[in-house]
Amino acid sequence: MSNLGKAELRAALLQRRRQRDGEAIAAQSAALLAHLLRHPLWQQARGIAAFVGVRGEPDTWGLLAATLAERKRLWLPRMVGRPAQIAFVPVADLRELAPAGFGLLEPPLSVGSAALATPTAAAGIDLVLVPGLGFGRDGARLGFGKGHYDRALAPVRDLSAPLRVGVCLDGDLNPVEGEVPCEPLDVPMHWIATPDGLHCCRP
């Protein structure tokens, strides 16, 4: 495995993501979803902060729908402020989501909405599902380079709750393109969910 710099590794993983076809993404996403829904991590969670998979990411729509159908609380991210940062917004109906920049779907930020800058156990969130371009089995995560998730999760970096679960498709865990580094400001995952199952990153 080569030791690419972050920028080079990010470019290589983005290129691989662009080459995935829709059928492969759908099939892998379905397998990933089945593993997650059967796992105690999801079954025991009362509240989940997740994301809407777009642009070659795992399709999370079924998971979001199942979360609401099971009467679990759901938070989804949207970008707010200048400079832009993530806010996690409570969602009760997926029909509320609206198109945003870069092909994203975001929840509305209504007056009085209990948006969170950081998903915490104190807010009732037990599980945070985190997207990424690549992950290491040690929990290292490579994002798009903006640092939005690392900043949002920094306050709970050293806590065991909520559990942070990286979500990825085949080949994105320990990618052959290079080792995923974990630098001091990076927030590692506790688990990684893949189409093959869930992998614990902690000793």
Residue pairs with C-beta under 8 A, 6 or more apart in sequence:
1 174
1 176
1 178
1 179
2 177
2 178
2 179
3 178
3 179
4 12
4 177
4 178
6 142
6 145
6 181
7 145
8 178
9 134
9 142
9 175
9 177
9 178
9 180
10 133
10 142
10 144
10 145
12 175
12 177
12 178
13 133
13 134
13 142
13 172
13 175
13 177
14 133
16 171
16 175
16 177
17 55
17 56
17 133
18 56
20 56
20 169
24 169
25 56
25 58
25 59
25 169
26 59
27 195
28 58
28 169
28 170
28 195
29 53
29 58
29 59
29 60
29 62
29 169
29 195
30 59
30 62
31 195
31 196
32 58
32 167
32 169
32 193
32 194
32 195
33 59
33 60
33 62
33 63
33 66
35 193
35 194
35 195
35 196
35 197
35 198
36 42
36 63
36 193
36 198
37 43
37 63
37 66
39 198
41 127
41 163
41 165
41 191
41 198
42 48
42 127
44 126
45 72
45 126
45 127
46 72
46 73
46 124
46 126
47 72
47 73
47 74
47 75
47 123
47 124
47 125
47 126
47 127
48 67
48 72
48 73
48 74
48 75
48 125
48 126
48 127
48 128
48 129
49 74
49 75
49 76
49 77
49 88
49 116
49 119
49 125
49 127
49 128
49 129
49 162
50 60
50 63
50 64
50 67
50 74
50 75
50 76
50 128
50 129
51 57
51 60
51 76
51 77
51 129
51 130
51 131
51 167
52 60
52 61
52 64
52 76
52 97
52 104
52 105
52 106
53 59
53 60
53 61
53 131
53 167
54 102
54 103
54 104
54 105
55 102
55 103
57 131
57 167
57 169
58 131
58 167
58 168
58 169
60 129
60 167
61 94
63 129
64 74
64 76
64 91
64 94
65 94
67 74
68 74
68 91
68 92
68 93
68 94
73 90
73 124
73 125
74 90
74 91
74 92
75 88
75 89
75 90
75 91
75 116
75 119
75 125
76 88
76 89
76 91
76 97
76 106
76 107
77 86
77 87
77 88
77 89
77 106
78 86
78 87
78 89
78 100
78 106
78 107
78 109
78 115
79 85
79 86
79 87
79 100
79 101
79 106
79 148
80 86
80 87
80 109
80 115
84 148
85 117
85 148
85 151
85 152
86 117
86 148
86 149
86 151
86 152
87 109
87 115
87 116
87 117
88 115
88 116
88 117
88 118
88 119
88 125
88 152
89 106
89 107
89 108
89 109
89 113
89 115
89 116
90 107
90 113
90 114
90 115
91 97
91 107
96 107
96 108
97 105
97 106
97 107
98 105
98 106
98 107
98 108
99 105
99 106
100 106
109 115
114 123
116 123
116 125
117 152
118 152
118 153
118 154
118 155
118 156
119 125
119 128
119 152
119 153
119 156
119 162
120 155
120 156
120 162
121 156
121 159
121 161
121 162
125 162
126 161
126 162
126 163
127 162
127 163
127 165
128 153
128 162
128 163
128 164
128 165
129 165
129 167
129 193
130 141
130 149
130 153
130 164
130 165
130 166
130 167
130 189
131 143
131 149
131 166
131 167
131 168
132 141
132 142
132 143
132 166
132 167
132 168
132 172
133 142
133 143
133 144
133 172
134 141
134 142
134 168
134 172
134 173
134 175
134 177
134 180
135 141
135 142
135 166
135 168
135 172
135 173
135 174
135 180
135 189
135 192
136 173
136 174
136 179
136 180
136 182
137 173
137 174
137 192
137 199
137 201
138 182
138 188
138 201
139 166
139 182
139 188
139 189
139 190
139 192
139 201
139 202
140 180
140 181
140 182
140 186
140 188
140 189
141 149
141 166
141 180
141 182
141 186
141 187
141 188
141 189
142 180
142 181
143 149
143 150
147 185
149 187
150 185
150 186
150 187
153 164
153 187
154 185
154 187
156 162
157 187
157 188
160 190
163 190
163 191
164 187
164 188
164 189
164 190
164 191
165 189
165 190
165 191
165 192
165 193
165 198
166 189
166 191
166 192
166 193
167 192
167 193
168 192
168 193
168 194
169 194
169 195
170 194
170 195
170 196
172 194
173 192
173 194
173 199
174 180
182 188
188 201
189 201
190 200
190 201
190 202
191 198
191 199
191 200
191 201
192 198
192 199
192 201
193 199
